[in-house]
Amino acid sequence: MSYFVYIVQCSDNTLYTGIATDVQRRVEEHNSSAKGAKYTKTRRPVKLMYSEELDDRSQATKREIAIKKLSREKKLELINA
């Protein structure tokens, strides 16, 4: 099963990074479900800006942590690359 690391842009222009097996479903959850992250619930709607496919959950988690450590500027560079 593939995992994805994704970045969404919230309505207040902040960026949120997460992992999922189905990115579209997860973005929908962020926008309209109680299953959305606490951070994004008050910043709806969110818009998918970036996703990256990885082989397993371990790799996805490591990549998520690495992306979360990046500055906003570096995250925007990743999105625009």
mmCIF file of the N, C-alpha and C atoms, coordinates in Angstrom:
data_MODEL
# 
_entry.id   MODEL 
# 
loop_
_atom_site.group_PDB 
_atom_site.id 
_atom_site.type_symbol 
_atom_site.label_atom_id 
_atom_site.label_alt_id 
_atom_site.label_comp_id 
_atom_site.label_asym_id 
_atom_site.label_entity_id 
_atom_site.label_seq_id 
_atom_site.pdbx_PDB_ins_code 
_atom_site.Cartn_x 
_atom_site.Cartn_y 
_atom_site.Cartn_z 
_atom_site.occupancy 
_atom_site.B_iso_or_equiv 
_atom_site.pdbx_formal_charge 
_atom_site.auth_seq_id 
_atom_site.auth_comp_id 
_atom_site.auth_asym_id 
_atom_site.auth_atom_id 
_atom_site.pdbx_PDB_model_num 
ATOM 1   N N  . MET A 1 1  ? 0.831   -1.176 0.000  1.00 0.00 ? 1  MET A N  1 
ATOM 2   C CA . MET A 1 1  ? 0.000   0.000  0.000  1.00 0.00 ? 1  MET A CA 1 
ATOM 3   C C  . MET A 1 1  ? 0.879   1.243  0.000  1.00 0.00 ? 1  MET A C  1 
ATOM 4   N N  . SER A 1 2  ? 0.567   2.172  -0.867 1.00 0.00 ? 2  SER A N  1 
ATOM 5   C CA . SER A 1 2  ? 1.307   3.430  -0.934 1.00 0.00 ? 2  SER A CA 1 
ATOM 6   C C  . SER A 1 2  ? 0.784   4.420  0.096  1.00 0.00 ? 2  SER A C  1 
ATOM 7   N N  . TYR A 1 3  ? 1.660   5.257  0.543  1.00 0.00 ? 3  TYR A N  1 
ATOM 8   C CA . TYR A 1 3  ? 1.308   6.373  1.431  1.00 0.00 ? 3  TYR A CA 1 
ATOM 9   C C  . TYR A 1 3  ? 1.719   7.667  0.754  1.00 0.00 ? 3  TYR A C  1 
ATOM 10  N N  . PHE A 1 4  ? 1.057   8.719  1.108  1.00 0.00 ? 4  PHE A N  1 
ATOM 11  C CA . PHE A 1 4  ? 1.339   10.028 0.543  1.00 0.00 ? 4  PHE A CA 1 
ATOM 12  C C  . PHE A 1 4  ? 1.610   11.026 1.651  1.00 0.00 ? 4  PHE A C  1 
ATOM 13  N N  . VAL A 1 5  ? 2.563   11.903 1.405  1.00 0.00 ? 5  VAL A N  1 
ATOM 14  C CA . VAL A 1 5  ? 2.767   13.087 2.233  1.00 0.00 ? 5  VAL A CA 1 
ATOM 15  C C  . VAL A 1 5  ? 2.113   14.209 1.440  1.00 0.00 ? 5  VAL A C  1 
ATOM 16  N N  . TYR A 1 6  ? 1.372   15.060 2.119  1.00 0.00 ? 6  TYR A N  1 
ATOM 17  C CA . TYR A 1 6  ? 0.687   16.135 1.414  1.00 0.00 ? 6  TYR A CA 1 
ATOM 18  C C  . TYR A 1 6  ? 0.798   17.439 2.189  1.00 0.00 ? 6  TYR A C  1 
ATOM 19  N N  . ILE A 1 7  ? 0.643   18.527 1.454  1.00 0.00 ? 7  ILE A N  1 
ATOM 20  C CA . ILE A 1 7  ? 0.591   19.856 2.056  1.00 0.00 ? 7  ILE A CA 1 
ATOM 21  C C  . ILE A 1 7  ? -0.689  20.516 1.557  1.00 0.00 ? 7  ILE A C  1 
ATOM 22  N N  . VAL A 1 8  ? -1.475  21.030 2.480  1.00 0.00 ? 8  VAL A N  1 
ATOM 23  C CA . VAL A 1 8  ? -2.656  21.805 2.122  1.00 0.00 ? 8  VAL A CA 1 
ATOM 24  C C  . VAL A 1 8  ? -2.468  23.244 2.580  1.00 0.00 ? 8  VAL A C  1 
ATOM 25  N N  . GLN A 1 9  ? -3.084  24.138 1.852  1.00 0.00 ? 9  GLN A N  1 
ATOM 26  C CA . GLN A 1 9  ? -3.101  25.547 2.246  1.00 0.00 ? 9  GLN A CA 1 
ATOM 27  C C  . GLN A 1 9  ? -4.450  25.820 2.869  1.00 0.00 ? 9  GLN A C  1 
ATOM 28  N N  . CYS A 1 10 ? -4.454  26.368 4.060  1.00 0.00 ? 10 CYS A N  1 
ATOM 29  C CA . CYS A 1 10 ? -5.684  26.668 4.789  1.00 0.00 ? 10 CYS A CA 1 
ATOM 30  C C  . CYS A 1 10 ? -6.216  28.042 4.361  1.00 0.00 ? 10 CYS A C  1 
ATOM 31  N N  . SER A 1 11 ? -7.446  28.327 4.761  1.00 0.00 ? 11 SER A N  1 
ATOM 32  C CA . SER A 1 11 ? -8.088  29.583 4.376  1.00 0.00 ? 11 SER A CA 1 
ATOM 33  C C  . SER A 1 11 ? -7.350  30.809 4.910  1.00 0.00 ? 11 SER A C  1 
ATOM 34  N N  . ASP A 1 12 ? -6.586  30.652 5.984  1.00 0.00 ? 12 ASP A N  1 
ATOM 35  C CA . ASP A 1 12 ? -5.808  31.776 6.525  1.00 0.00 ? 12 ASP A CA 1 
ATOM 36  C C  . ASP A 1 12 ? -4.397  31.839 5.931  1.00 0.00 ? 12 ASP A C  1 
ATOM 37  N N  . ASN A 1 13 ? -4.188  31.057 4.856  1.00 0.00 ? 13 ASN A N  1 
ATOM 38  C CA . ASN A 1 13 ? -2.934  31.030 4.100  1.00 0.00 ? 13 ASN A CA 1 
ATOM 39  C C  . ASN A 1 13 ? -1.807  30.284 4.810  1.00 0.00 ? 13 ASN A C  1 
ATOM 40  N N  . THR A 1 14 ? -2.096  29.590 5.912  1.00 0.00 ? 14 THR A N  1 
ATOM 41  C CA . THR A 1 14 ? -1.084  28.756 6.556  1.00 0.00 ? 14 THR A CA 1 
ATOM 42  C C  . THR A 1 14 ? -1.009  27.418 5.827  1.00 0.00 ? 14 THR A C  1 
ATOM 43  N N  . LEU A 1 15 ? 0.072   26.691 6.069  1.00 0.00 ? 15 LEU A N  1 
ATOM 44  C CA . LEU A 1 15 ? 0.280   25.397 5.431  1.00 0.00 ? 15 LEU A CA 1 
ATOM 45  C C  . LEU A 1 15 ? 0.213   24.295 6.483  1.00 0.00 ? 15 LEU A C  1 
ATOM 46  N N  . TYR A 1 16 ? -0.428  23.187 6.123  1.00 0.00 ? 16 TYR A N  1 
ATOM 47  C CA . TYR A 1 16 ? -0.542  22.026 7.005  1.00 0.00 ? 16 TYR A CA 1 
ATOM 48  C C  . TYR A 1 16 ? -0.001  20.821 6.249  1.00 0.00 ? 16 TYR A C  1 
ATOM 49  N N  . THR A 1 17 ? 0.838   20.032 6.896  1.00 0.00 ? 17 THR A N  1 
ATOM 50  C CA . THR A 1 17 ? 1.439   18.838 6.289  1.00 0.00 ? 17 THR A CA 1 
ATOM 51  C C  . THR A 1 17 ? 0.936   17.594 7.005  1.00 0.00 ? 17 THR A C  1 
ATOM 52  N N  . GLY A 1 18 ? 0.605   16.557 6.238  1.00 0.00 ? 18 GLY A N  1 
ATOM 53  C CA . GLY A 1 18 ? 0.143   15.309 6.820  1.00 0.00 ? 18 GLY A CA 1 
ATOM 54  C C  . GLY A 1 18 ? 0.458   14.127 5.924  1.00 0.00 ? 18 GLY A C  1 
ATOM 55  N N  . ILE A 1 19 ? 0.033   12.935 6.364  1.00 0.00 ? 19 ILE A N  1 
ATOM 56  C CA . ILE A 1 19 ? 0.185   11.727 5.543  1.00 0.00 ? 19 ILE A CA 1 
ATOM 57  C C  . ILE A 1 19 ? -1.175  11.053 5.409  1.00 0.00 ? 19 ILE A C  1 
ATOM 58  N N  . ALA A 1 20 ? -1.336  10.294 4.323  1.00 0.00 ? 20 ALA A N  1 
ATOM 59  C CA . ALA A 1 20 ? -2.600  9.597  4.065  1.00 0.00 ? 20 ALA A CA 1 
ATOM 60  C C  . ALA A 1 20 ? -2.375  8.503  3.033  1.00 0.00 ? 20 ALA A C  1 
ATOM 61  N N  . THR A 1 21 ? -3.300  7.562  2.983  1.00 0.00 ? 21 THR A N  1 
ATOM 62  C CA . THR A 1 21 ? -3.269  6.555  1.925  1.00 0.00 ? 21 THR A CA 1 
ATOM 63  C C  . THR A 1 21 ? -4.095  7.016  0.728  1.00 0.00 ? 21 THR A C  1 
ATOM 64  N N  . ASP A 1 22 ? -5.029  7.927  0.953  1.00 0.00 ? 22 ASP A N  1 
ATOM 65  C CA . ASP A 1 22 ? -5.887  8.481  -0.099 1.00 0.00 ? 22 ASP A CA 1 
ATOM 66  C C  . ASP A 1 22 ? -5.953  9.995  0.118  1.00 0.00 ? 22 ASP A C  1 
ATOM 67  N N  . VAL A 1 23 ? -5.187  10.728 -0.653 1.00 0.00 ? 23 VAL A N  1 
ATOM 68  C CA . VAL A 1 23 ? -5.058  12.165 -0.435 1.00 0.00 ? 23 VAL A CA 1 
ATOM 69  C C  . VAL A 1 23 ? -6.380  12.893 -0.661 1.00 0.00 ? 23 VAL A C  1 
ATOM 70  N N  . GLN A 1 24 ? -7.099  12.563 -1.721 1.00 0.00 ? 24 GLN A N  1 
ATOM 71  C CA . GLN A 1 24 ? -8.360  13.264 -2.006 1.00 0.00 ? 24 GLN A CA 1 
ATOM 72  C C  . GLN A 1 24 ? -9.368  13.066 -0.881 1.00 0.00 ? 24 GLN A C  1 
ATOM 73  N N  . ARG A 1 25 ? -9.463  11.835 -0.367 1.00 0.00 ? 25 ARG A N  1 
ATOM 74  C CA . ARG A 1 25 ? -10.376 11.558 0.747  1.00 0.00 ? 25 ARG A CA 1 
ATOM 75  C C  . ARG A 1 25 ? -9.955  12.368 1.969  1.00 0.00 ? 25 ARG A C  1 
ATOM 76  N N  . ARG A 1 26 ? -8.649  12.419 2.219  1.00 0.00 ? 26 ARG A N  1 
ATOM 77  C CA . ARG A 1 26 ? -8.158  13.133 3.396  1.00 0.00 ? 26 ARG A CA 1 
ATOM 78  C C  . ARG A 1 26 ? -8.418  14.635 3.293  1.00 0.00 ? 26 ARG A C  1 
ATOM 79  N N  . VAL A 1 27 ? -8.234  15.202 2.134  1.00 0.00 ? 27 VAL A N  1 
ATOM 80  C CA . VAL A 1 27 ? -8.521  16.625 1.947  1.00 0.00 ? 27 VAL A CA 1 
ATOM 81  C C  . VAL A 1 27 ? -10.015 16.882 2.183  1.00 0.00 ? 27 VAL A C  1 
ATOM 82  N N  . GLU A 1 28 ? -10.850 15.987 1.688  1.00 0.00 ? 28 GLU A N  1 
ATOM 83  C CA . GLU A 1 28 ? -12.293 16.109 1.913  1.00 0.00 ? 28 GLU A CA 1 
ATOM 84  C C  . GLU A 1 28 ? -12.615 16.040 3.405  1.00 0.00 ? 28 GLU A C  1 
ATOM 85  N N  . GLU A 1 29 ? -11.936 15.160 4.128  1.00 0.00 ? 29 GLU A N  1 
ATOM 86  C CA . GLU A 1 29 ? -12.134 15.082 5.579  1.00 0.00 ? 29 GLU A CA 1 
ATOM 87  C C  . GLU A 1 29 ? -11.716 16.383 6.259  1.00 0.00 ? 29 GLU A C  1 
ATOM 88  N N  . HIS A 1 30 ? -10.618 16.957 5.809  1.00 0.00 ? 30 HIS A N  1 
ATOM 89  C CA . HIS A 1 30 ? -10.187 18.236 6.379  1.00 0.00 ? 30 HIS A CA 1 
ATOM 90  C C  . HIS A 1 30 ? -11.245 19.316 6.153  1.00 0.00 ? 30 HIS A C  1 
ATOM 91  N N  . ASN A 1 31 ? -11.925 19.247 5.018  1.00 0.00 ? 31 ASN A N  1 
ATOM 92  C CA . ASN A 1 31 ? -12.883 20.287 4.663  1.00 0.00 ? 31 ASN A CA 1 
ATOM 93  C C  . ASN A 1 31 ? -14.282 20.097 5.224  1.00 0.00 ? 31 ASN A C  1 
ATOM 94  N N  . SER A 1 32 ? -14.681 18.861 5.485  1.00 0.00 ? 32 SER A N  1 
ATOM 95  C CA . SER A 1 32 ? -16.096 18.689 5.822  1.00 0.00 ? 32 SER A CA 1 
ATOM 96  C C  . SER A 1 32 ? -16.413 17.622 6.849  1.00 0.00 ? 32 SER A C  1 
ATOM 97  N N  . SER A 1 33 ? -15.429 17.074 7.499  1.00 0.00 ? 33 SER A N  1 
ATOM 98  C CA . SER A 1 33 ? -15.675 15.956 8.394  1.00 0.00 ? 33 SER A CA 1 
ATOM 99  C C  . SER A 1 33 ? -15.111 16.220 9.787  1.00 0.00 ? 33 SER A C  1 
ATOM 100 N N  . ALA A 1 34 ? -15.668 15.533 10.753 1.00 0.00 ? 34 ALA A N  1 
ATOM 101 C CA . ALA A 1 34 ? -15.130 15.590 12.115 1.00 0.00 ? 34 ALA A CA 1 
ATOM 102 C C  . ALA A 1 34 ? -13.769 14.888 12.176 1.00 0.00 ? 34 ALA A C  1 
ATOM 103 N N  . LYS A 1 35 ? -13.427 14.123 11.152 1.00 0.00 ? 35 LYS A N  1 
ATOM 104 C CA . LYS A 1 35 ? -12.147 13.412 11.111 1.00 0.00 ? 35 LYS A CA 1 
ATOM 105 C C  . LYS A 1 35 ? -10.986 14.309 10.690 1.00 0.00 ? 35 LYS A C  1 
ATOM 106 N N  . GLY A 1 36 ? -11.281 15.528 10.288 1.00 0.00 ? 36 GLY A N  1 
ATOM 107 C CA . GLY A 1 36 ? -10.227 16.463 9.903  1.00 0.00 ? 36 GLY A CA 1 
ATOM 108 C C  . GLY A 1 36 ? -9.366  16.812 11.103 1.00 0.00 ? 36 GLY A C  1 
ATOM 109 N N  . ALA A 1 37 ? -8.153  17.234 10.841 1.00 0.00 ? 37 ALA A N  1 
ATOM 110 C CA . ALA A 1 37 ? -7.237  17.601 11.918 1.00 0.00 ? 37 ALA A CA 1 
ATOM 111 C C  . ALA A 1 37 ? -7.775  18.805 12.688 1.00 0.00 ? 37 ALA A C  1 
ATOM 112 N N  . LYS A 1 38 ? -7.492  18.835 13.969 1.00 0.00 ? 38 LYS A N  1 
ATOM 113 C CA . LYS A 1 38 ? -7.935  19.946 14.818 1.00 0.00 ? 38 LYS A CA 1 
ATOM 114 C C  . LYS A 1 38 ? -7.458  21.285 14.240 1.00 0.00 ? 38 LYS A C  1 
ATOM 115 N N  . TYR A 1 39 ? -6.231  21.305 13.749 1.00 0.00 ? 39 TYR A N  1 
ATOM 116 C CA . TYR A 1 39 ? -5.666  22.537 13.195 1.00 0.00 ? 39 TYR A CA 1 
ATOM 117 C C  . TYR A 1 39 ? -6.481  23.054 12.018 1.00 0.00 ? 39 TYR A C  1 
ATOM 118 N N  . THR A 1 40 ? -6.907  22.161 11.129 1.00 0.00 ? 40 THR A N  1 
ATOM 119 C CA . THR A 1 40 ? -7.593  22.605 9.909  1.00 0.00 ? 40 THR A CA 1 
ATOM 120 C C  . THR A 1 40 ? -9.079  22.862 10.118 1.00 0.00 ? 40 THR A C  1 
ATOM 121 N N  . LYS A 1 41 ? -9.670  22.337 11.182 1.00 0.00 ? 41 LYS A N  1 
ATOM 122 C CA . LYS A 1 41 ? -11.114 22.515 11.404 1.00 0.00 ? 41 LYS A CA 1 
ATOM 123 C C  . LYS A 1 41 ? -11.516 23.980 11.487 1.00 0.00 ? 41 LYS A C  1 
ATOM 124 N N  . THR A 1 42 ? -10.663 24.803 12.051 1.00 0.00 ? 42 THR A N  1 
ATOM 125 C CA . THR A 1 42 ? -10.990 26.224 12.190 1.00 0.00 ? 42 THR A CA 1 
ATOM 126 C C  . THR A 1 42 ? -10.415 27.052 11.043 1.00 0.00 ? 42 THR A C  1 
ATOM 127 N N  . ARG A 1 43 ? -9.813  26.381 10.059 1.00 0.00 ? 43 ARG A N  1 
ATOM 128 C CA . ARG A 1 43 ? -9.171  27.092 8.947  1.00 0.00 ? 43 ARG A CA 1 
ATOM 129 C C  . ARG A 1 43 ? -9.682  26.582 7.601  1.00 0.00 ? 43 ARG A C  1 
ATOM 130 N N  . ARG A 1 44 ? -10.913 26.166 7.557  1.00 0.00 ? 44 ARG A N  1 
ATOM 131 C CA . ARG A 1 44 ? -11.522 25.647 6.330  1.00 0.00 ? 44 ARG A CA 1 
ATOM 132 C C  . ARG A 1 44 ? -11.931 26.793 5.421  1.00 0.00 ? 44 ARG A C  1 
ATOM 133 N N  . PRO A 1 45 ? -11.962 26.566 4.117  1.00 0.00 ? 45 PRO A N  1 
ATOM 134 C CA . PRO A 1 45 ? -11.586 25.333 3.429  1.00 0.00 ? 45 PRO A CA 1 
ATOM 135 C C  . PRO A 1 45 ? -10.067 25.241 3.228  1.00 0.00 ? 45 PRO A C  1 
ATOM 136 N N  . VAL A 1 46 ? -9.607  24.009 3.022  1.00 0.00 ? 46 VAL A N  1 
ATOM 137 C CA . VAL A 1 46 ? -8.205  23.795 2.697  1.00 0.00 ? 46 VAL A CA 1 
ATOM 138 C C  . VAL A 1 46 ? -8.109  23.392 1.233  1.00 0.00 ? 46 VAL A C  1 
ATOM 139 N N  . LYS A 1 47 ? -6.934  23.652 0.648  1.00 0.00 ? 47 LYS A N  1 
ATOM 140 C CA . LYS A 1 47 ? -6.713  23.337 -0.762 1.00 0.00 ? 47 LYS A CA 1 
ATOM 141 C C  . LYS A 1 47 ? -5.416  22.558 -0.884 1.00 0.00 ? 47 LYS A C  1 
ATOM 142 N N  . LEU A 1 48 ? -5.466  21.443 -1.581 1.00 0.00 ? 48 LEU A N  1 
ATOM 143 C CA . LEU A 1 48 ? -4.269  20.624 -1.789 1.00 0.00 ? 48 LEU A CA 1 
ATOM 144 C C  . LEU A 1 48 ? -3.264  21.386 -2.637 1.00 0.00 ? 48 LEU A C  1 
ATOM 145 N N  . MET A 1 49 ? -2.040  21.484 -2.122 1.00 0.00 ? 49 MET A N  1 
ATOM 146 C CA . MET A 1 49 ? -0.982  22.207 -2.824 1.00 0.00 ? 49 MET A CA 1 
ATOM 147 C C  . MET A 1 49 ? 0.140   21.278 -3.309 1.00 0.00 ? 49 MET A C  1 
ATOM 148 N N  . TYR A 1 50 ? 0.305   20.131 -2.614 1.00 0.00 ? 50 TYR A N  1 
ATOM 149 C CA . TYR A 1 50 ? 1.447   19.253 -2.916 1.00 0.00 ? 50 TYR A CA 1 
ATOM 150 C C  . TYR A 1 50 ? 1.160   17.861 -2.384 1.00 0.00 ? 50 TYR A C  1 
ATOM 151 N N  . SER A 1 51 ? 1.593   16.853 -3.124 1.00 0.00 ? 51 SER A N  1 
ATOM 152 C CA . SER A 1 51 ? 1.574   15.483 -2.599 1.00 0.00 ? 51 SER A CA 1 
ATOM 153 C C  . SER A 1 51 ? 2.748   14.714 -3.186 1.00 0.00 ? 51 SER A C  1 
ATOM 154 N N  . GLU A 1 52 ? 3.197   13.743 -2.427 1.00 0.00 ? 52 GLU A N  1 
ATOM 155 C CA . GLU A 1 52 ? 4.365   12.938 -2.790 1.00 0.00 ? 52 GLU A CA 1 
ATOM 156 C C  . GLU A 1 52 ? 4.086   11.504 -2.364 1.00 0.00 ? 52 GLU A C  1 
ATOM 157 N N  . GLU A 1 53 ? 4.226   10.558 -3.274 1.00 0.00 ? 53 GLU A N  1 
ATOM 158 C CA . GLU A 1 53 ? 3.944   9.148  -2.975 1.00 0.00 ? 53 GLU A CA 1 
ATOM 159 C C  . GLU A 1 53 ? 5.190   8.460  -2.446 1.00 0.00 ? 53 GLU A C  1 
ATOM 160 N N  . LEU A 1 54 ? 4.991   7.661  -1.387 1.00 0.00 ? 54 LEU A N  1 
ATOM 161 C CA . LEU A 1 54 ? 6.083   6.887  -0.795 1.00 0.00 ? 54 LEU A CA 1 
ATOM 162 C C  . LEU A 1 54 ? 5.635   5.434  -0.649 1.00 0.00 ? 54 LEU A C  1 
ATOM 163 N N  . ASP A 1 55 ? 6.597   4.541  -0.463 1.00 0.00 ? 55 ASP A N  1 
ATOM 164 C CA . ASP A 1 55 ? 6.304   3.108  -0.468 1.00 0.00 ? 55 ASP A CA 1 
ATOM 165 C C  . ASP A 1 55 ? 5.595   2.597  0.777  1.00 0.00 ? 55 ASP A C  1 
ATOM 166 N N  . ASP A 1 56 ? 5.886   3.183  1.935  1.00 0.00 ? 56 ASP A N  1 
ATOM 167 C CA . ASP A 1 56 ? 5.275   2.666  3.161  1.00 0.00 ? 56 ASP A CA 1 
ATOM 168 C C  . ASP A 1 56 ? 5.090   3.773  4.190  1.00 0.00 ? 56 ASP A C  1 
ATOM 169 N N  . ARG A 1 57 ? 4.410   3.438  5.259  1.00 0.00 ? 57 ARG A N  1 
ATOM 170 C CA . ARG A 1 57 ? 4.085   4.426  6.293  1.00 0.00 ? 57 ARG A CA 1 
ATOM 171 C C  . ARG A 1 57 ? 5.340   4.997  6.961  1.00 0.00 ? 57 ARG A C  1 
ATOM 172 N N  . SER A 1 58 ? 6.331   4.145  7.165  1.00 0.00 ? 58 SER A N  1 
ATOM 173 C CA . SER A 1 58 ? 7.563   4.584  7.803  1.00 0.00 ? 58 SER A CA 1 
ATOM 174 C C  . SER A 1 58 ? 8.250   5.677  6.985  1.00 0.00 ? 58 SER A C  1 
ATOM 175 N N  . GLN A 1 59 ? 8.389   5.451  5.684  1.00 0.00 ? 59 GLN A N  1 
ATOM 176 C CA . GLN A 1 59 ? 8.998   6.454  4.812  1.00 0.00 ? 59 GLN A CA 1 
ATOM 177 C C  . GLN A 1 59 ? 8.166   7.731  4.793  1.00 0.00 ? 59 GLN A C  1 
ATOM 178 N N  . ALA A 1 60 ? 6.840   7.579  4.740  1.00 0.00 ? 60 ALA A N  1 
ATOM 179 C CA . ALA A 1 60 ? 5.951   8.744  4.707  1.00 0.00 ? 60 ALA A CA 1 
ATOM 180 C C  . ALA A 1 60 ? 6.073   9.561  5.988  1.00 0.00 ? 60 ALA A C  1 
ATOM 181 N N  . THR A 1 61 ? 6.152   8.885  7.120  1.00 0.00 ? 61 THR A N  1 
ATOM 182 C CA . THR A 1 61 ? 6.277   9.580  8.400  1.00 0.00 ? 61 THR A CA 1 
ATOM 183 C C  . THR A 1 61 ? 7.610   10.336 8.471  1.00 0.00 ? 61 THR A C  1 
ATOM 184 N N  . LYS A 1 62 ? 8.671   9.697  8.033  1.00 0.00 ? 62 LYS A N  1 
ATOM 185 C CA . LYS A 1 62 ? 9.983   10.360 8.031  1.00 0.00 ? 62 LYS A CA 1 
ATOM 186 C C  . LYS A 1 62 ? 9.980   11.583 7.121  1.00 0.00 ? 62 LYS A C  1 
ATOM 187 N N  . ARG A 1 63 ? 9.356   11.460 5.966  1.00 0.00 ? 63 ARG A N  1 
ATOM 188 C CA . ARG A 1 63 ? 9.284   12.578 5.026  1.00 0.00 ? 63 ARG A CA 1 
ATOM 189 C C  . ARG A 1 63 ? 8.417   13.702 5.590  1.00 0.00 ? 63 ARG A C  1 
ATOM 190 N N  . GLU A 1 64 ? 7.306   13.330 6.229  1.00 0.00 ? 64 GLU A N  1 
ATOM 191 C CA . GLU A 1 64 ? 6.423   14.327 6.852  1.00 0.00 ? 64 GLU A CA 1 
ATOM 192 C C  . GLU A 1 64 ? 7.204   15.137 7.898  1.00 0.00 ? 64 GLU A C  1 
ATOM 193 N N  . ILE A 1 65 ? 7.955   14.451 8.729  1.00 0.00 ? 65 ILE A N  1 
ATOM 194 C CA . ILE A 1 65 ? 8.744   15.132 9.764  1.00 0.00 ? 65 ILE A CA 1 
ATOM 195 C C  . ILE A 1 65 ? 9.767   16.074 9.115  1.00 0.00 ? 65 ILE A C  1 
ATOM 196 N N  . ALA A 1 66 ? 10.413  15.610 8.051  1.00 0.00 ? 66 ALA A N  1 
ATOM 197 C CA . ALA A 1 66 ? 11.402  16.442 7.366  1.00 0.00 ? 66 ALA A CA 1 
ATOM 198 C C  . ALA A 1 66 ? 10.745  17.694 6.777  1.00 0.00 ? 66 ALA A C  1 
ATOM 199 N N  . ILE A 1 67 ? 9.574   17.535 6.172  1.00 0.00 ? 67 ILE A N  1 
ATOM 200 C CA . ILE A 1 67 ? 8.879   18.683 5.579  1.00 0.00 ? 67 ILE A CA 1 
ATOM 201 C C  . ILE A 1 67 ? 8.424   19.650 6.670  1.00 0.00 ? 67 ILE A C  1 
ATOM 202 N N  . LYS A 1 68 ? 7.927   19.119 7.777  1.00 0.00 ? 68 LYS A N  1 
ATOM 203 C CA . LYS A 1 68 ? 7.468   19.984 8.868  1.00 0.00 ? 68 LYS A CA 1 
ATOM 204 C C  . LYS A 1 68 ? 8.600   20.826 9.450  1.00 0.00 ? 68 LYS A C  1 
ATOM 205 N N  . LYS A 1 69 ? 9.829   20.352 9.335  1.00 0.00 ? 69 LYS A N  1 
ATOM 206 C CA . LYS A 1 69 ? 10.979  21.104 9.840  1.00 0.00 ? 69 LYS A CA 1 
ATOM 207 C C  . LYS A 1 69 ? 11.396  22.238 8.905  1.00 0.00 ? 69 LYS A C  1 
ATOM 208 N N  . LEU A 1 70 ? 10.916  22.209 7.672  1.00 0.00 ? 70 LEU A N  1 
ATOM 209 C CA . LEU A 1 70 ? 11.271  23.245 6.708  1.00 0.00 ? 70 LEU A CA 1 
ATOM 210 C C  . LEU A 1 70 ? 10.608  24.570 7.062  1.00 0.00 ? 70 LEU A C  1 
ATOM 211 N N  . SER A 1 71 ? 11.237  25.643 6.672  1.00 0.00 ? 71 SER A N  1 
ATOM 212 C CA . SER A 1 71 ? 10.623  26.964 6.831  1.00 0.00 ? 71 SER A CA 1 
ATOM 213 C C  . SER A 1 71 ? 9.472   27.075 5.833  1.00 0.00 ? 71 SER A C  1 
ATOM 214 N N  . ARG A 1 72 ? 8.600   28.042 6.060  1.00 0.00 ? 72 ARG A N  1 
ATOM 215 C CA . ARG A 1 72 ? 7.494   28.271 5.126  1.00 0.00 ? 72 ARG A CA 1 
ATOM 216 C C  . ARG A 1 72 ? 8.040   28.522 3.718  1.00 0.00 ? 72 ARG A C  1 
ATOM 217 N N  . GLU A 1 73 ? 9.104   29.309 3.636  1.00 0.00 ? 73 GLU A N  1 
ATOM 218 C CA . GLU A 1 73 ? 9.711   29.623 2.346  1.00 0.00 ? 73 GLU A CA 1 
ATOM 219 C C  . GLU A 1 73 ? 10.157  28.353 1.620  1.00 0.00 ? 73 GLU A C  1 
ATOM 220 N N  . LYS A 1 74 ? 10.798  27.451 2.336  1.00 0.00 ? 74 LYS A N  1 
ATOM 221 C CA . LYS A 1 74 ? 11.262  26.195 1.736  1.00 0.00 ? 74 LYS A CA 1 
ATOM 222 C C  . LYS A 1 74 ? 10.083  25.302 1.338  1.00 0.00 ? 74 LYS A C  1 
ATOM 223 N N  . LYS A 1 75 ? 9.015   25.299 2.130  1.00 0.00 ? 75 LYS A N  1 
ATOM 224 C CA . LYS A 1 75 ? 7.815   24.541 1.769  1.00 0.00 ? 75 LYS A CA 1 
ATOM 225 C C  . LYS A 1 75 ? 7.207   25.079 0.481  1.00 0.00 ? 75 LYS A C  1 
ATOM 226 N N  . LEU A 1 76 ? 7.176   26.394 0.342  1.00 0.00 ? 76 LEU A N  1 
ATOM 227 C CA . LEU A 1 76 ? 6.648   26.997 -0.892 1.00 0.00 ? 76 LEU A CA 1 
ATOM 228 C C  . LEU A 1 76 ? 7.531   26.659 -2.083 1.00 0.00 ? 76 LEU A C  1 
ATOM 229 N N  . GLU A 1 77 ? 8.834   26.596 -1.883 1.00 0.00 ? 77 GLU A N  1 
ATOM 230 C CA . GLU A 1 77 ? 9.751   26.183 -2.960 1.00 0.00 ? 77 GLU A CA 1 
ATOM 231 C C  . GLU A 1 77 ? 9.451   24.736 -3.366 1.00 0.00 ? 77 GLU A C  1 
ATOM 232 N N  . LEU A 1 78 ? 9.205   23.872 -2.403 1.00 0.00 ? 78 LEU A N  1 
ATOM 233 C CA . LEU A 1 78 ? 8.866   22.476 -2.683 1.00 0.00 ? 78 LEU A CA 1 
ATOM 234 C C  . LEU A 1 78 ? 7.561   22.403 -3.487 1.00 0.00 ? 78 LEU A C  1 
ATOM 235 N N  . ILE A 1 79 ? 6.575   23.164 -3.066 1.00 0.00 ? 79 ILE A N  1 
ATOM 236 C CA . ILE A 1 79 ? 5.274   23.188 -3.750 1.00 0.00 ? 79 ILE A CA 1 
ATOM 237 C C  . ILE A 1 79 ? 5.447   23.655 -5.198 1.00 0.00 ? 79 ILE A C  1 
ATOM 238 N N  . ASN A 1 80 ? 6.272   24.672 -5.400 1.00 0.00 ? 80 ASN A N  1 
ATOM 239 C CA . ASN A 1 80 ? 6.427   25.265 -6.738 1.00 0.00 ? 80 ASN A CA 1 
ATOM 240 C C  . ASN A 1 80 ? 7.433   24.554 -7.627 1.00 0.00 ? 80 ASN A C  1 
ATOM 241 N N  . ALA A 1 81 ? 8.163   23.585 -7.078 1.00 0.00 ? 81 ALA A N  1 
ATOM 242 C CA . ALA A 1 81 ? 9.183   22.869 -7.874 1.00 0.00 ? 81 ALA A CA 1 
ATOM 243 C C  . ALA A 1 81 ? 8.560   21.957 -8.905 1.00 0.00 ? 81 ALA A C  1 
# 
